[in-house]
Amino acid sequence: MIVADERVAHFVSGSLNAGFCPPWTAMGIERGGAIVAGVVFNCFEGPDVHVSAAGTGWTRAFLREVGRYVFDTLGCQRMTMVTESEAVAGLALRLGGLIEGRMRNHFGAGRDGVLIGILRDDWRYGIGLKSRRD
């Protein structure tokens, strides 16, 4: 079940050992009453929004909803992810992202962040988005 509440932000924050400054929005996957995966959208800048992700069990339906929210609801041209996780980077690349750089010590001393951008036109689950129909 897809949920959008504060539990998702707590899950992502705890999983990444990072805090999020408001305003933010969160969307996640709930199974058996527990959040198992989620994303937090923050640093909305009009054409771009930062996306932080954690968890497992991503579904196509969930990924489509992420795209609809970012590209249709917010009207962004891109989403930006920064991660030190190879698994998250791999997921972002499979979704149409490109590695755009490395942020040295972004997560602390010796913990670099990989900067990944996903454009509206490259979003793997973009078929059916309002932006594709217009």
SETI-872523 format. One line per field, with one value per residue: x, y, z of N, C-alpha, C in turn; residue number from 1; residue in one letter. Coordinates in steps of 0.2 Angstrom, whole numbers. Example, Ala and Ser with C-alpha at 12.3 -4.5 7.8 and 13.67 -1.06 7.14 Angstrom:
n.east = 66;64
n.north = -28;-11
n.up = 39;35
ca.east = 62;68
ca.north = -22;-5
ca.up = 39;36
c.east = 66;64
c.north = -16;0
c.up = 39;39
pos = 1;2
code = a;s
//
This chain:
n.east = 4;3;8;7;14;20;27;34;44;51;56;64;73;79;84;94;101;100;94;79;75;61;51;45;40;33;33;28;30;20;19;11;8;20;32;42;49;53;52;58;54;62;70;64;64;57;61;67;69;75;77;77;80;76;76;67;59;53;40;33;21;23;34;30;20;29;36;24;21;33;35;22;13;22;28;41;57;67;74;84;96;107;118;126;125;127;117;106;110;111;98;93;100;94;82;83;92;107;124;131;141;152;151;162;165;152;143;150;167;177;166;159;147;137;131;116;106;89;80;65;62;69;65;61;49;40;30;14;13;6;14;19;8;4
n.north = -6;11;25;41;49;55;45;39;48;48;34;35;45;39;27;33;40;54;70;79;95;105;113;97;83;66;49;33;14;3;-12;-24;-15;-9;3;0;5;21;38;54;70;85;102;109;118;123;120;108;95;88;71;59;42;26;9;-6;-17;-10;-5;-6;2;11;18;24;33;41;47;54;63;71;75;79;84;93;99;98;98;90;77;76;66;62;50;38;25;11;3;11;21;12;9;22;24;14;19;29;39;49;49;63;68;69;72;77;70;72;65;65;63;56;50;50;58;52;61;61;64;64;66;73;68;57;48;32;27;35;34;37;47;64;74;67;65;77
n.up = 0;-4;5;12;23;39;45;35;32;44;43;32;36;47;41;33;42;43;44;39;33;35;22;17;8;9;3;3;5;12;22;30;41;43;37;23;13;6;0;2;-2;-5;-4;-14;-29;-40;-55;-51;-39;-24;-20;-8;-4;3;8;3;-9;-19;-30;-47;-48;-37;-41;-52;-47;-40;-50;-56;-46;-45;-58;-64;-53;-46;-57;-61;-70;-67;-56;-41;-34;-21;-15;-5;-6;-16;-20;-21;-30;-41;-43;-46;-58;-66;-67;-76;-73;-73;-68;-62;-55;-40;-23;-12;4;8;16;28;34;23;17;3;-8;-22;-35;-44;-57;-63;-77;-83;-96;-97;-87;-83;-80;-87;-96;-100;-91;-87;-93;-104;-112;-116
ca.east = 0;7;6;11;13;26;31;39;50;55;59;70;78;82;88;100;105;100;88;76;72;54;46;46;34;36;29;32;27;18;17;9;8;27;35;47;53;51;56;57;55;64;73;60;67;54;62;71;67;79;74;81;76;78;71;67;53;50;35;32;16;26;39;25;18;35;36;18;22;38;34;16;11;26;30;49;60;72;74;91;97;113;118;133;123;128;110;101;113;109;91;92;102;89;76;84;97;114;129;133;147;154;152;167;164;145;140;155;174;178;160;157;140;136;126;113;100;85;76;58;62;73;61;59;41;37;25;7;13;3;19;20;2;3
ca.north = 0;17;30;48;52;57;38;38;53;45;28;37;48;34;23;36;43;60;74;83;102;107;109;91;78;59;44;26;8;0;-19;-27;-10;-6;6;-4;9;27;43;61;76;92;107;111;124;124;115;103;93;83;65;54;36;21;3;-12;-19;-5;-8;-1;7;16;22;28;38;46;51;58;68;75;78;81;88;98;102;98;95;85;76;76;62;61;44;34;18;8;0;17;23;8;10;28;23;10;23;34;44;49;51;70;71;66;77;74;71;75;62;65;62;50;47;54;57;52;65;58;68;61;71;71;65;51;44;26;25;41;32;38;54;69;77;64;65;84
ca.up = 0;-5;10;12;30;43;46;29;33;50;41;27;40;51;37;30;47;41;45;34;36;32;20;14;7;9;0;5;4;19;21;37;45;43;31;21;8;5;-3;4;-7;-1;-8;-21;-32;-46;-60;-48;-32;-21;-18;-4;-4;7;9;-2;-11;-24;-35;-53;-46;-33;-45;-57;-42;-38;-57;-57;-41;-47;-65;-65;-48;-44;-63;-61;-76;-65;-49;-40;-29;-18;-11;-5;-7;-22;-22;-22;-36;-46;-44;-49;-65;-69;-68;-81;-71;-75;-63;-64;-51;-34;-18;-8;11;8;21;33;32;19;14;-3;-11;-29;-37;-49;-60;-68;-81;-85;-103;-96;-82;-86;-79;-89;-101;-96;-87;-91;-97;-111;-117;-119
c.east = 4;4;10;10;20;30;36;45;54;59;65;75;82;87;95;104;106;94;85;73;66;55;48;40;37;30;32;27;26;16;16;10;15;29;41;52;49;55;54;59;56;68;70;62;63;55;65;68;72;75;79;77;80;73;72;60;49;46;35;27;19;30;35;23;23;36;30;19;27;37;28;13;15;28;37;51;65;71;82;92;105;114;125;131;123;121;106;104;111;102;90;94;97;83;77;89;103;118;131;139;147;154;156;165;157;142;145;162;174;172;157;150;140;130;123;107;96;80;69;58;65;70;59;52;37;31;18;7;9;8;20;14;1;7
c.north = 6;22;36;51;53;50;37;42;50;39;30;40;43;29;26;40;51;64;78;90;103;113;103;87;71;55;38;20;5;-7;-21;-21;-7;-3;2;-1;16;32;50;66;82;96;108;117;125;119;108;102;88;77;61;48;31;15;-2;-13;-14;-8;-3;4;12;21;26;34;43;50;56;64;73;79;82;86;94;102;102;96;90;83;75;71;62;55;42;27;16;5;6;20;19;8;16;28;19;14;29;39;43;52;58;72;67;72;74;76;73;71;61;63;55;46;52;53;57;56;62;63;64;66;68;67;58;46;38;24;31;40;33;44;59;73;74;64;72;86
c.up = 0;1;9;19;33;45;41;30;39;47;37;31;44;47;35;36;46;43;39;37;32;27;16;13;7;6;1;3;11;18;29;42;46;37;29;15;7;2;1;-1;-4;-6;-14;-23;-39;-51;-57;-41;-30;-18;-14;-3;0;7;3;-4;-16;-29;-41;-51;-42;-37;-50;-53;-41;-44;-57;-52;-43;-53;-66;-60;-47;-51;-64;-68;-74;-58;-47;-34;-27;-14;-11;-6;-14;-25;-24;-29;-42;-48;-48;-57;-69;-71;-73;-79;-74;-69;-66;-60;-44;-29;-13;0;12;15;27;30;29;16;9;-5;-19;-31;-44;-51;-64;-71;-83;-91;-102;-91;-85;-85;-82;-93;-97;-92;-91;-96;-104;-115;-120;-125
pos = 1;2;3;4;5;6;7;8;9;10;11;12;13;14;15;16;17;18;19;20;21;22;23;24;25;26;27;28;29;30;31;32;33;34;35;36;37;38;39;40;41;42;43;44;45;46;47;48;49;50;51;52;53;54;55;56;57;58;59;60;61;62;63;64;65;66;67;68;69;70;71;72;73;74;75;76;77;78;79;80;81;82;83;84;85;86;87;88;89;90;91;92;93;94;95;96;97;98;99;100;101;102;103;104;105;106;107;108;109;110;111;112;113;114;115;116;117;118;119;120;121;122;123;124;125;126;127;128;129;130;131;132;133;134
code = m;i;v;a;d;e;r;v;a;h;f;v;s;g;s;l;n;a;g;f;c;p;p;w;t;a;m;g;i;e;r;g;g;a;i;v;a;g;v;v;f;n;c;f;e;g;p;d;v;h;v;s;a;a;g;t;g;w;t;r;a;f;l;r;e;v;g;r;y;v;f;d;t;l;g;c;q;r;m;t;m;v;t;e;s;e;a;v;a;g;l;a;l;r;l;g;g;l;i;e;g;r;m;r;n;h;f;g;a;g;r;d;g;v;l;i;g;i;l;r;d;d;w;r;y;g;i;g;l;k;s;r;r;d
//
